[in-house]
Amino acid sequence: MFGWDAFKQYFNAWETSTAKVVEAWMKSPLVLEPAGAWLTAMMKTKAAADKGAAAAWGLVGLPTKRDQERTLHALNQIQSRLMDLEEQLASLKSESNQ
């Protein structure tokens, strides 16, 4: 077990010193600015790709994600109204039976 304890001690010392260096490095503007620019570029690329994919699906005649969400929302509203009407009908039946 002495080997394991020595390994843990050396690892903890290495991890502590490395964490300080990496934390300082990650807070540096030399890292943050290019990383932010890269993230912004990737998000713009993804948005353009999503828009292109939606346009392609629309040209083929298939519903896009927005169309599907709109349809699901309408179905949810219809279902909610139907449940309300069922509750009102049950309430009216119980009143008429009393």
C-alpha positions as protocol buffer text, in pm:
chain_id: "A"
residue {
  index: 1
  type: MET
  ca { x: 0 y: 0 z: 0 }
}
residue {
  index: 2
  type: PHE
  ca { x: 298 y: 229 z: 36 }
}
residue {
  index: 3
  type: GLY
  ca { x: 318 y: 263 z: -343 }
}
residue {
  index: 4
  type: TRP
  ca { x: -45 y: 372 z: -367 }
}
residue {
  index: 5
  type: ASP
  ca { x: -10 y: 631 z: -90 }
}
residue {
  index: 6
  type: ALA
  ca { x: 303 y: 774 z: -252 }
}
residue {
  index: 7
  type: PHE
  ca { x: 125 y: 788 z: -588 }
}
residue {
  index: 8
  type: LYS
  ca { x: -173 y: 972 z: -434 }
}
residue {
  index: 9
  type: GLN
  ca { x: 60 y: 1219 z: -262 }
}
residue {
  index: 10
  type: TYR
  ca { x: 254 y: 1293 z: -581 }
}
residue {
  index: 11
  type: PHE
  ca { x: -64 y: 1312 z: -787 }
}
residue {
  index: 12
  type: ASN
  ca { x: -226 y: 1558 z: -545 }
}
residue {
  index: 13
  type: ALA
  ca { x: 86 y: 1777 z: -550 }
}
residue {
  index: 14
  type: TRP
  ca { x: 95 y: 1767 z: -931 }
}
residue {
  index: 15
  type: GLU
  ca { x: -280 y: 1834 z: -960 }
}
residue {
  index: 16
  type: THR
  ca { x: -266 y: 2133 z: -722 }
}
residue {
  index: 17
  type: SER
  ca { x: 20 y: 2303 z: -903 }
}
residue {
  index: 18
  type: THR
  ca { x: -122 y: 2223 z: -1247 }
}
residue {
  index: 19
  type: ALA
  ca { x: -468 y: 2350 z: -1152 }
}
residue {
  index: 20
  type: LYS
  ca { x: -324 y: 2689 z: -1051 }
}
residue {
  index: 21
  type: VAL
  ca { x: -140 y: 2725 z: -1381 }
}
residue {
  index: 22
  type: VAL
  ca { x: -433 y: 2611 z: -1594 }
}
residue {
  index: 23
  type: GLU
  ca { x: -677 y: 2835 z: -1406 }
}
residue {
  index: 24
  type: ALA
  ca { x: -456 y: 3140 z: -1462 }
}
residue {
  index: 25
  type: TRP
  ca { x: -412 y: 3043 z: -1827 }
}
residue {
  index: 26
  type: MET
  ca { x: -788 y: 2998 z: -1881 }
}
residue {
  index: 27
  type: LYS
  ca { x: -857 y: 3346 z: -1737 }
}
residue {
  index: 28
  type: SER
  ca { x: -607 y: 3506 z: -1971 }
}
residue {
  index: 29
  type: PRO
  ca { x: -742 y: 3734 z: -2247 }
}
residue {
  index: 30
  type: LEU
  ca { x: -498 y: 3559 z: -2481 }
}
residue {
  index: 31
  type: VAL
  ca { x: -712 y: 3246 z: -2443 }
}
residue {
  index: 32
  type: LEU
  ca { x: -1056 y: 3394 z: -2383 }
}
residue {
  index: 33
  type: GLU
  ca { x: -1073 y: 3631 z: -2680 }
}
residue {
  index: 34
  type: PRO
  ca { x: -987 y: 3373 z: -2951 }
}
residue {
  index: 35
  type: ALA
  ca { x: -1210 y: 3116 z: -2780 }
}
residue {
  index: 36
  type: GLY
  ca { x: -1499 y: 3364 z: -2776 }
}
residue {
  index: 37
  type: ALA
  ca { x: -1442 y: 3454 z: -3140 }
}
residue {
  index: 38
  type: TRP
  ca { x: -1432 y: 3085 z: -3233 }
}
residue {
  index: 39
  type: LEU
  ca { x: -1753 y: 3014 z: -3039 }
}
residue {
  index: 40
  type: THR
  ca { x: -1928 y: 3309 z: -3206 }
}
residue {
  index: 41
  type: ALA
  ca { x: -1821 y: 3190 z: -3551 }
}
residue {
  index: 42
  type: MET
  ca { x: -1939 y: 2834 z: -3478 }
}
residue {
  index: 43
  type: MET
  ca { x: -2277 y: 2956 z: -3355 }
}
residue {
  index: 44
  type: LYS
  ca { x: -2323 y: 3169 z: -3667 }
}
residue {
  index: 45
  type: THR
  ca { x: -2225 y: 2871 z: -3882 }
}
residue {
  index: 46
  type: LYS
  ca { x: -2473 y: 2647 z: -3700 }
}
residue {
  index: 47
  type: ALA
  ca { x: -2750 y: 2906 z: -3737 }
}
residue {
  index: 48
  type: ALA
  ca { x: -2683 y: 2935 z: -4110 }
}
residue {
  index: 49
  type: ALA
  ca { x: -2677 y: 2556 z: -4147 }
}
residue {
  index: 50
  type: ASP
  ca { x: -3005 y: 2521 z: -3955 }
}
residue {
  index: 51
  type: LYS
  ca { x: -3166 y: 2790 z: -4169 }
}
residue {
  index: 52
  type: GLY
  ca { x: -3042 y: 2618 z: -4487 }
}
residue {
  index: 53
  type: ALA
  ca { x: -3169 y: 2279 z: -4370 }
}
residue {
  index: 54
  type: ALA
  ca { x: -3510 y: 2426 z: -4288 }
}
residue {
  index: 55
  type: ALA
  ca { x: -3525 y: 2589 z: -4631 }
}
residue {
  index: 56
  type: ALA
  ca { x: -3430 y: 2259 z: -4798 }
}
residue {
  index: 57
  type: TRP
  ca { x: -3699 y: 2068 z: -4608 }
}
residue {
  index: 58
  type: GLY
  ca { x: -3949 y: 2338 z: -4700 }
}
residue {
  index: 59
  type: LEU
  ca { x: -3859 y: 2313 z: -5068 }
}
residue {
  index: 60
  type: VAL
  ca { x: -3911 y: 1938 z: -5059 }
}
residue {
  index: 61
  type: GLY
  ca { x: -4250 y: 1996 z: -4902 }
}
residue {
  index: 62
  type: LEU
  ca { x: -4174 y: 1846 z: -4562 }
}
residue {
  index: 63
  type: PRO
  ca { x: -4257 y: 2028 z: -4240 }
}
residue {
  index: 64
  type: THR
  ca { x: -3973 y: 2213 z: -4074 }
}
residue {
  index: 65
  type: LYS
  ca { x: -3902 y: 2207 z: -3702 }
}
residue {
  index: 66
  type: ARG
  ca { x: -4092 y: 2534 z: -3664 }
}
residue {
  index: 67
  type: ASP
  ca { x: -4392 y: 2389 z: -3851 }
}
residue {
  index: 68
  type: GLN
  ca { x: -4388 y: 2081 z: -3628 }
}
residue {
  index: 69
  type: GLU
  ca { x: -4368 y: 2291 z: -3311 }
}
residue {
  index: 70
  type: ARG
  ca { x: -4656 y: 2510 z: -3429 }
}
residue {
  index: 71
  type: THR
  ca { x: -4867 y: 2199 z: -3502 }
}
residue {
  index: 72
  type: LEU
  ca { x: -4784 y: 2043 z: -3165 }
}
residue {
  index: 73
  type: HIS
  ca { x: -4876 y: 2367 z: -2989 }
}
residue {
  index: 74
  type: ALA
  ca { x: -5212 y: 2376 z: -3169 }
}
residue {
  index: 75
  type: LEU
  ca { x: -5276 y: 2010 z: -3076 }
}
residue {
  index: 76
  type: ASN
  ca { x: -5191 y: 2085 z: -2714 }
}
residue {
  index: 77
  type: GLN
  ca { x: -5438 y: 2375 z: -2710 }
}
residue {
  index: 78
  type: ILE
  ca { x: -5710 y: 2154 z: -2862 }
}
residue {
  index: 79
  type: GLN
  ca { x: -5639 y: 1882 z: -2607 }
}
residue {
  index: 80
  type: SER
  ca { x: -5658 y: 2131 z: -2319 }
}
residue {
  index: 81
  type: ARG
  ca { x: -5990 y: 2267 z: -2445 }
}
residue {
  index: 82
  type: LEU
  ca { x: -6127 y: 1915 z: -2488 }
}
residue {
  index: 83
  type: MET
  ca { x: -6029 y: 1825 z: -2132 }
}
residue {
  index: 84
  type: ASP
  ca { x: -6199 y: 2142 z: -2006 }
}
residue {
  index: 85
  type: LEU
  ca { x: -6517 y: 2054 z: -2197 }
}
residue {
  index: 86
  type: GLU
  ca { x: -6509 y: 1698 z: -2059 }
}
residue {
  index: 87
  type: GLU
  ca { x: -6480 y: 1837 z: -1705 }
}
residue {
  index: 88
  type: GLN
  ca { x: -6770 y: 2076 z: -1767 }
}
residue {
  index: 89
  type: LEU
  ca { x: -6980 y: 1792 z: -1909 }
}
residue {
  index: 90
  type: ALA
  ca { x: -6902 y: 1570 z: -1611 }
}
residue {
  index: 91
  type: SER
  ca { x: -6992 y: 1857 z: -1378 }
}
residue {
  index: 92
  type: LEU
  ca { x: -7324 y: 1915 z: -1556 }
}
residue {
  index: 93
  type: LYS
  ca { x: -7406 y: 1541 z: -1543 }
}
residue {
  index: 94
  type: SER
  ca { x: -7333 y: 1524 z: -1172 }
}
residue {
  index: 95
  type: GLU
  ca { x: -7551 y: 1830 z: -1109 }
}
residue {
  index: 96
  type: SER
  ca { x: -7841 y: 1684 z: -1308 }
}
residue {
  index: 97
  type: ASN
  ca { x: -7818 y: 1351 z: -1120 }
}
residue {
  index: 98
  type: GLN
  ca { x: -7852 y: 1523 z: -783 }
}
